[in-house]
Amino acid sequence: MHGARSQAKRNLLTTIMLHINSGEKCWRSKYPHAKILCIDTTKAEQLPGVEAVLTSKDIPGVKVFGIVVKNQAILAEDRVRYLGDGVAIVAAQTKRNR
């Protein structure tokens, strides 16, 4: 069961990343530089229509990308490095649920 859940989460993450690349939004930092102490996703996960809330801890394997040098974090993990740095992704049935 645990393996199936992990695979489903990876598939969902792949699908969400494709949607983000085509214009969907993720939750972004309002601060240009800050340490992330914790990310509590429980309230967002309980909202009607929300399918998943993902943070960097939910990304398996390599968590960076880049065209020349792979040094850009998919989502901030321990700190945000710039204003608008991606922190979490909310997948919901409609835009209103995000």
Rosetta constraint file for C-alpha pairs under 8 A:
AtomPair CA 1 CA 5 HARMONIC 6.23 0.50
AtomPair CA 2 CA 6 HARMONIC 6.22 0.50
AtomPair CA 3 CA 7 HARMONIC 6.17 0.50
AtomPair CA 4 CA 8 HARMONIC 6.08 0.50
AtomPair CA 5 CA 9 HARMONIC 6.14 0.50
AtomPair CA 6 CA 10 HARMONIC 6.20 0.50
AtomPair CA 7 CA 11 HARMONIC 6.15 0.50
AtomPair CA 8 CA 12 HARMONIC 6.08 0.50
AtomPair CA 9 CA 13 HARMONIC 6.05 0.50
AtomPair CA 9 CA 58 HARMONIC 7.80 0.50
AtomPair CA 10 CA 14 HARMONIC 6.16 0.50
AtomPair CA 10 CA 59 HARMONIC 7.42 0.50
AtomPair CA 10 CA 60 HARMONIC 7.26 0.50
AtomPair CA 11 CA 15 HARMONIC 6.22 0.50
AtomPair CA 12 CA 16 HARMONIC 6.07 0.50
AtomPair CA 13 CA 17 HARMONIC 6.04 0.50
AtomPair CA 13 CA 54 HARMONIC 7.85 0.50
AtomPair CA 13 CA 59 HARMONIC 7.38 0.50
AtomPair CA 14 CA 18 HARMONIC 6.32 0.50
AtomPair CA 15 CA 19 HARMONIC 6.43 0.50
AtomPair CA 16 CA 20 HARMONIC 6.14 0.50
AtomPair CA 16 CA 89 HARMONIC 7.99 0.50
AtomPair CA 16 CA 91 HARMONIC 7.11 0.50
AtomPair CA 17 CA 21 HARMONIC 6.18 0.50
AtomPair CA 18 CA 22 HARMONIC 6.50 0.50
AtomPair CA 19 CA 23 HARMONIC 6.51 0.50
AtomPair CA 19 CA 24 HARMONIC 5.49 0.50
AtomPair CA 20 CA 24 HARMONIC 4.24 0.50
AtomPair CA 20 CA 25 HARMONIC 5.89 0.50
AtomPair CA 20 CA 26 HARMONIC 7.30 0.50
AtomPair CA 25 CA 89 HARMONIC 7.67 0.50
AtomPair CA 26 CA 86 HARMONIC 6.45 0.50
AtomPair CA 26 CA 87 HARMONIC 7.49 0.50
AtomPair CA 26 CA 88 HARMONIC 6.06 0.50
AtomPair CA 26 CA 89 HARMONIC 4.67 0.50
AtomPair CA 26 CA 90 HARMONIC 6.52 0.50
AtomPair CA 27 CA 86 HARMONIC 6.07 0.50
AtomPair CA 27 CA 87 HARMONIC 5.78 0.50
AtomPair CA 27 CA 88 HARMONIC 5.16 0.50
AtomPair CA 27 CA 89 HARMONIC 5.97 0.50
AtomPair CA 27 CA 90 HARMONIC 7.48 0.50
AtomPair CA 28 CA 83 HARMONIC 7.84 0.50
AtomPair CA 28 CA 84 HARMONIC 4.81 0.50
AtomPair CA 28 CA 85 HARMONIC 5.38 0.50
AtomPair CA 28 CA 86 HARMONIC 4.47 0.50
AtomPair CA 28 CA 87 HARMONIC 5.42 0.50
AtomPair CA 28 CA 88 HARMONIC 7.16 0.50
AtomPair CA 29 CA 80 HARMONIC 6.95 0.50
AtomPair CA 29 CA 82 HARMONIC 7.76 0.50
AtomPair CA 29 CA 83 HARMONIC 5.84 0.50
AtomPair CA 29 CA 84 HARMONIC 4.79 0.50
AtomPair CA 29 CA 85 HARMONIC 5.33 0.50
AtomPair CA 29 CA 86 HARMONIC 6.42 0.50
AtomPair CA 29 CA 87 HARMONIC 6.45 0.50
AtomPair CA 30 CA 83 HARMONIC 5.79 0.50
AtomPair CA 30 CA 84 HARMONIC 6.20 0.50
AtomPair CA 31 CA 80 HARMONIC 7.56 0.50
AtomPair CA 31 CA 82 HARMONIC 6.93 0.50
AtomPair CA 31 CA 83 HARMONIC 5.12 0.50
AtomPair CA 31 CA 84 HARMONIC 7.42 0.50
AtomPair CA 32 CA 80 HARMONIC 7.03 0.50
AtomPair CA 32 CA 81 HARMONIC 6.18 0.50
AtomPair CA 32 CA 82 HARMONIC 4.14 0.50
AtomPair CA 32 CA 83 HARMONIC 3.95 0.50
AtomPair CA 32 CA 84 HARMONIC 7.47 0.50
AtomPair CA 33 CA 79 HARMONIC 7.24 0.50
AtomPair CA 33 CA 80 HARMONIC 5.39 0.50
AtomPair CA 33 CA 81 HARMONIC 4.96 0.50
AtomPair CA 33 CA 82 HARMONIC 5.64 0.50
AtomPair CA 33 CA 83 HARMONIC 7.15 0.50
AtomPair CA 34 CA 79 HARMONIC 5.53 0.50
AtomPair CA 34 CA 80 HARMONIC 5.33 0.50
AtomPair CA 34 CA 81 HARMONIC 7.08 0.50
AtomPair CA 35 CA 78 HARMONIC 6.14 0.50
AtomPair CA 35 CA 79 HARMONIC 4.18 0.50
AtomPair CA 35 CA 80 HARMONIC 6.46 0.50
AtomPair CA 36 CA 77 HARMONIC 7.16 0.50
AtomPair CA 36 CA 78 HARMONIC 5.15 0.50
AtomPair CA 36 CA 79 HARMONIC 4.88 0.50
AtomPair CA 36 CA 80 HARMONIC 7.13 0.50
AtomPair CA 37 CA 78 HARMONIC 7.37 0.50
AtomPair CA 39 CA 55 HARMONIC 7.91 0.50
AtomPair CA 41 CA 45 HARMONIC 6.09 0.50
AtomPair CA 41 CA 53 HARMONIC 6.53 0.50
AtomPair CA 42 CA 46 HARMONIC 6.32 0.50
AtomPair CA 43 CA 47 HARMONIC 6.72 0.50
AtomPair CA 44 CA 50 HARMONIC 7.28 0.50
AtomPair CA 44 CA 53 HARMONIC 7.09 0.50
AtomPair CA 44 CA 90 HARMONIC 7.98 0.50
AtomPair CA 45 CA 50 HARMONIC 6.01 0.50
AtomPair CA 45 CA 51 HARMONIC 7.31 0.50
AtomPair CA 45 CA 52 HARMONIC 6.29 0.50
AtomPair CA 45 CA 53 HARMONIC 6.18 0.50
AtomPair CA 46 CA 50 HARMONIC 7.19 0.50
AtomPair CA 47 CA 97 HARMONIC 7.41 0.50
AtomPair CA 48 CA 97 HARMONIC 7.05 0.50
AtomPair CA 49 CA 92 HARMONIC 5.42 0.50
AtomPair CA 49 CA 93 HARMONIC 5.25 0.50
AtomPair CA 49 CA 94 HARMONIC 7.19 0.50
AtomPair CA 49 CA 97 HARMONIC 5.85 0.50
AtomPair CA 50 CA 90 HARMONIC 7.18 0.50
AtomPair CA 50 CA 91 HARMONIC 5.99 0.50
AtomPair CA 50 CA 92 HARMONIC 4.09 0.50
AtomPair CA 50 CA 93 HARMONIC 6.39 0.50
AtomPair CA 50 CA 97 HARMONIC 6.19 0.50
AtomPair CA 50 CA 98 HARMONIC 7.22 0.50
AtomPair CA 51 CA 90 HARMONIC 7.74 0.50
AtomPair CA 51 CA 91 HARMONIC 5.42 0.50
AtomPair CA 51 CA 92 HARMONIC 5.12 0.50
AtomPair CA 51 CA 93 HARMONIC 6.97 0.50
AtomPair CA 52 CA 90 HARMONIC 5.94 0.50
AtomPair CA 52 CA 91 HARMONIC 5.15 0.50
AtomPair CA 52 CA 92 HARMONIC 7.01 0.50
AtomPair CA 53 CA 88 HARMONIC 6.87 0.50
AtomPair CA 53 CA 89 HARMONIC 5.64 0.50
AtomPair CA 53 CA 90 HARMONIC 4.52 0.50
AtomPair CA 53 CA 91 HARMONIC 6.27 0.50
AtomPair CA 54 CA 58 HARMONIC 5.80 0.50
AtomPair CA 54 CA 59 HARMONIC 7.90 0.50
AtomPair CA 54 CA 88 HARMONIC 5.56 0.50
AtomPair CA 54 CA 89 HARMONIC 5.10 0.50
AtomPair CA 54 CA 90 HARMONIC 6.48 0.50
AtomPair CA 55 CA 59 HARMONIC 7.24 0.50
AtomPair CA 55 CA 75 HARMONIC 6.71 0.50
AtomPair CA 55 CA 77 HARMONIC 7.72 0.50
AtomPair CA 55 CA 87 HARMONIC 6.46 0.50
AtomPair CA 55 CA 88 HARMONIC 4.68 0.50
AtomPair CA 55 CA 89 HARMONIC 6.57 0.50
AtomPair CA 56 CA 63 HARMONIC 7.38 0.50
AtomPair CA 56 CA 74 HARMONIC 7.39 0.50
AtomPair CA 56 CA 75 HARMONIC 5.24 0.50
AtomPair CA 56 CA 76 HARMONIC 6.40 0.50
AtomPair CA 56 CA 77 HARMONIC 5.46 0.50
AtomPair CA 56 CA 87 HARMONIC 7.51 0.50
AtomPair CA 56 CA 88 HARMONIC 7.35 0.50
AtomPair CA 57 CA 77 HARMONIC 7.32 0.50
AtomPair CA 59 CA 63 HARMONIC 6.52 0.50
AtomPair CA 63 CA 73 HARMONIC 5.94 0.50
AtomPair CA 63 CA 74 HARMONIC 5.78 0.50
AtomPair CA 63 CA 75 HARMONIC 7.62 0.50
AtomPair CA 64 CA 70 HARMONIC 5.85 0.50
AtomPair CA 64 CA 71 HARMONIC 5.66 0.50
AtomPair CA 64 CA 72 HARMONIC 5.14 0.50
AtomPair CA 64 CA 73 HARMONIC 4.32 0.50
AtomPair CA 64 CA 74 HARMONIC 5.43 0.50
AtomPair CA 65 CA 69 HARMONIC 7.68 0.50
AtomPair CA 65 CA 70 HARMONIC 4.47 0.50
AtomPair CA 65 CA 71 HARMONIC 5.97 0.50
AtomPair CA 65 CA 72 HARMONIC 5.22 0.50
AtomPair CA 65 CA 73 HARMONIC 6.46 0.50
AtomPair CA 65 CA 74 HARMONIC 6.76 0.50
AtomPair CA 66 CA 70 HARMONIC 4.07 0.50
AtomPair CA 66 CA 71 HARMONIC 6.00 0.50
AtomPair CA 66 CA 72 HARMONIC 5.82 0.50
AtomPair CA 74 CA 86 HARMONIC 7.21 0.50
AtomPair CA 75 CA 85 HARMONIC 7.32 0.50
AtomPair CA 75 CA 86 HARMONIC 4.95 0.50
AtomPair CA 75 CA 87 HARMONIC 5.14 0.50
AtomPair CA 75 CA 88 HARMONIC 6.66 0.50
AtomPair CA 76 CA 80 HARMONIC 5.58 0.50
AtomPair CA 76 CA 81 HARMONIC 7.95 0.50
AtomPair CA 76 CA 85 HARMONIC 6.69 0.50
AtomPair CA 76 CA 86 HARMONIC 6.00 0.50
AtomPair CA 76 CA 87 HARMONIC 5.16 0.50
AtomPair CA 77 CA 87 HARMONIC 7.49 0.50
AtomPair CA 80 CA 85 HARMONIC 5.91 0.50
AtomPair CA 80 CA 87 HARMONIC 7.76 0.50
AtomPair CA 81 CA 85 HARMONIC 6.63 0.50
AtomPair CA 90 CA 98 HARMONIC 6.05 0.50
AtomPair CA 91 CA 98 HARMONIC 6.94 0.50
AtomPair CA 92 CA 97 HARMONIC 5.54 0.50
AtomPair CA 92 CA 98 HARMONIC 5.82 0.50
AtomPair CA 93 CA 97 HARMONIC 6.72 0.50
AtomPair CA 94 CA 98 HARMONIC 7.11 0.50
